[in-house]
Amino acid sequence: MTTDTDNQPLLDECKTIAENCLYTAQTHFIMQEKAGSKSLWLILIPSGIAAIAGMLTSIGLPGWIGVFATLSGVITGVATYCKIDQKEISHKTAANLLTSLRHEARSVYETYWKDMTHEQLSNEVRRLGDKYSTLCQALITTDKDSYEEARKLLKSGTFVPDFREHEEAQK
């Protein structure tokens, strides 16, 4: 039978995977929020302006109002062609996948490893690591500014579960 000491490097690797997922997922959530803001300003609002200006022109108001419809239509068209709205969906999907993997890794190092042989644990940690690597290769990339924003948010302690705060306070 293996001891806790034998498994410690594997458990530490699970913790590393979970932490990497946390940071990367939060970066994607921040980028999703930024992309959603761009979608609002470059697709939804110009579409509304184009509709209103077109309607006003059609009921006989001055023709120069139609210029707003044209400009708004061009902005919406370019933003749609550049798939501004797709980035929001891609970042949300990436964040959700990484959050799910984080919970898988956490459950292994907090609970399930006790019922596994050393070989089973090793295989599970390898699977989690391979899954994280595959996700990093396949998902939309992040930027340094969003990572730093996520890092500050995480370092503030926002993501410490309540029961862990109580455990720390009792020590």
C-alpha positions as CSV (number, residue, x, y, z in Angstrom):
1,M,0.0,0.0,0.0
2,T,1.3,3.5,-0.8
3,T,1.5,6.2,1.7
4,D,0.3,9.8,1.6
5,T,4.0,10.8,1.1
6,D,4.2,8.6,-2.1
7,N,1.1,10.3,-3.4
8,Q,2.0,13.9,-2.5
9,P,3.7,14.8,-5.8
10,L,0.6,13.6,-7.6
11,L,-1.7,15.5,-5.3
12,D,0.4,18.6,-5.7
13,E,0.1,18.3,-9.5
14,C,-3.7,18.1,-9.1
15,K,-3.6,21.3,-7.1
16,T,-1.5,22.9,-9.8
17,I,-3.9,21.9,-12.5
18,A,-6.8,23.2,-10.5
19,E,-5.1,26.5,-9.8
20,N,-4.1,26.9,-13.5
21,C,-7.7,26.3,-14.4
22,L,-8.9,28.8,-11.9
23,Y,-6.6,31.6,-13.2
24,T,-7.2,30.8,-16.9
25,A,-11.0,30.5,-16.4
26,Q,-11.2,33.8,-14.6
27,T,-9.2,35.4,-17.4
28,H,-11.7,34.1,-19.9
29,F,-14.6,35.3,-17.8
30,I,-13.1,38.8,-17.8
31,M,-12.5,38.7,-21.5
32,Q,-16.1,37.5,-22.0
33,E,-17.4,40.5,-20.1
34,K,-15.2,42.8,-22.3
35,A,-16.4,41.1,-25.5
36,G,-20.0,41.4,-24.4
37,S,-19.5,45.1,-23.9
38,K,-18.1,45.4,-27.4
39,S,-21.1,43.5,-28.8
40,L,-23.5,45.9,-27.1
41,W,-21.8,49.0,-28.5
42,L,-20.9,47.7,-31.9
43,I,-23.9,45.5,-32.8
44,L,-26.9,46.1,-30.7
45,I,-26.9,49.9,-30.2
46,P,-26.0,50.7,-33.9
47,S,-28.8,48.2,-35.0
48,G,-31.3,50.1,-32.9
49,I,-30.1,53.5,-34.2
50,A,-30.4,52.2,-37.8
51,A,-33.9,50.9,-37.2
52,I,-35.1,54.1,-35.6
53,A,-33.4,56.4,-38.2
54,G,-34.8,54.2,-41.1
55,M,-38.3,54.3,-39.6
56,L,-38.1,58.1,-39.1
57,T,-36.9,58.6,-42.7
58,S,-39.7,56.4,-44.0
59,I,-42.4,58.4,-42.4
60,G,-41.2,61.6,-44.1
61,L,-38.7,63.2,-41.8
62,P,-35.7,64.8,-43.4
63,G,-33.5,62.6,-45.5
64,W,-30.3,63.5,-43.7
65,I,-31.6,61.2,-40.8
66,G,-31.0,58.3,-43.2
67,V,-27.3,59.0,-42.9
68,F,-27.5,57.7,-39.3
69,A,-29.2,54.6,-40.5
70,T,-26.4,54.1,-43.1
71,L,-23.6,54.7,-40.7
72,S,-25.1,52.5,-38.0
73,G,-25.7,49.8,-40.6
74,V,-22.1,49.9,-41.7
75,I,-20.8,49.7,-38.1
76,T,-23.1,46.7,-37.4
77,G,-22.1,45.0,-40.6
78,V,-18.4,45.3,-40.0
79,A,-18.7,44.2,-36.4
80,T,-20.8,41.2,-37.4
81,Y,-18.3,40.3,-40.2
82,C,-15.4,40.5,-37.7
83,K,-17.5,38.2,-35.4
84,I,-17.3,40.5,-32.4
85,D,-20.2,38.6,-30.9
86,Q,-18.5,35.2,-31.4
87,K,-15.6,36.2,-29.0
88,E,-18.0,36.5,-26.1
89,I,-19.4,33.0,-26.7
90,S,-15.9,31.5,-27.2
91,H,-14.6,33.0,-23.9
92,K,-17.7,31.9,-22.0
93,T,-17.3,28.4,-23.3
94,A,-13.6,28.3,-22.5
95,A,-14.2,29.6,-18.9
96,N,-16.9,27.0,-18.3
97,L,-14.8,24.1,-19.6
98,L,-11.8,25.2,-17.5
99,T,-14.1,25.6,-14.4
100,S,-15.4,22.1,-14.9
101,L,-11.8,20.7,-15.1
102,R,-10.9,22.7,-12.0
103,H,-13.6,21.0,-10.1
104,E,-12.6,17.6,-11.4
105,A,-9.0,18.2,-10.2
106,R,-10.1,19.6,-6.9
107,S,-12.4,16.6,-6.2
108,V,-9.5,14.2,-6.9
109,Y,-7.0,15.9,-4.5
110,E,-9.5,16.6,-1.8
111,T,-11.5,13.4,-1.7
112,Y,-11.2,10.7,-4.3
113,W,-7.5,10.0,-4.1
114,K,-8.0,8.2,-0.8
115,D,-9.9,5.4,-2.6
116,M,-7.3,5.0,-5.4
117,T,-4.2,3.0,-5.7
118,H,-1.0,5.0,-6.5
119,E,-1.3,3.8,-10.2
120,Q,-4.9,4.8,-10.4
121,L,-4.1,8.2,-9.0
122,S,-1.2,8.6,-11.3
123,N,-3.4,7.8,-14.4
124,E,-6.1,10.2,-13.2
125,V,-3.6,13.0,-12.7
126,R,-2.1,12.3,-16.1
127,R,-5.6,12.4,-17.7
128,L,-6.3,15.7,-16.0
129,G,-3.0,17.2,-17.1
130,D,-3.6,16.0,-20.7
131,K,-7.1,17.5,-20.7
132,Y,-5.8,20.8,-19.4
133,S,-3.1,20.9,-22.1
134,T,-5.6,20.0,-24.8
135,L,-8.0,22.7,-23.7
136,C,-5.2,25.3,-23.7
137,Q,-4.3,24.4,-27.3
138,A,-7.9,24.3,-28.5
139,L,-9.5,27.3,-26.8
140,I,-9.4,31.0,-27.7
141,T,-6.3,32.8,-26.4
142,T,-6.3,35.3,-23.6
143,D,-4.4,38.5,-23.2
144,K,-1.9,39.7,-20.5
145,D,-4.1,42.6,-19.2
146,S,-7.1,40.4,-18.6
147,Y,-4.8,37.8,-16.9
148,E,-3.5,40.5,-14.6
149,E,-7.0,41.6,-13.8
150,A,-8.0,38.1,-13.0
151,R,-4.9,37.6,-10.9
152,K,-5.7,40.6,-8.8
153,L,-9.3,39.4,-8.3
154,L,-8.1,36.0,-7.2
155,K,-5.4,37.3,-4.9
156,S,-8.1,39.4,-3.1
157,G,-9.5,36.1,-1.8
158,T,-12.8,36.4,-3.6
159,F,-12.7,32.7,-4.5
160,V,-12.1,31.2,-1.1
161,P,-15.2,29.1,-0.2
162,D,-17.0,30.2,3.0
163,F,-16.3,26.9,4.8
164,R,-12.6,27.3,4.3
165,E,-12.7,30.9,5.7
166,H,-14.3,29.5,8.8
167,E,-11.7,26.7,9.1
168,E,-8.9,29.3,8.8
169,A,-10.5,31.5,11.4
170,Q,-10.7,28.7,13.9
171,K,-7.0,27.8,13.6
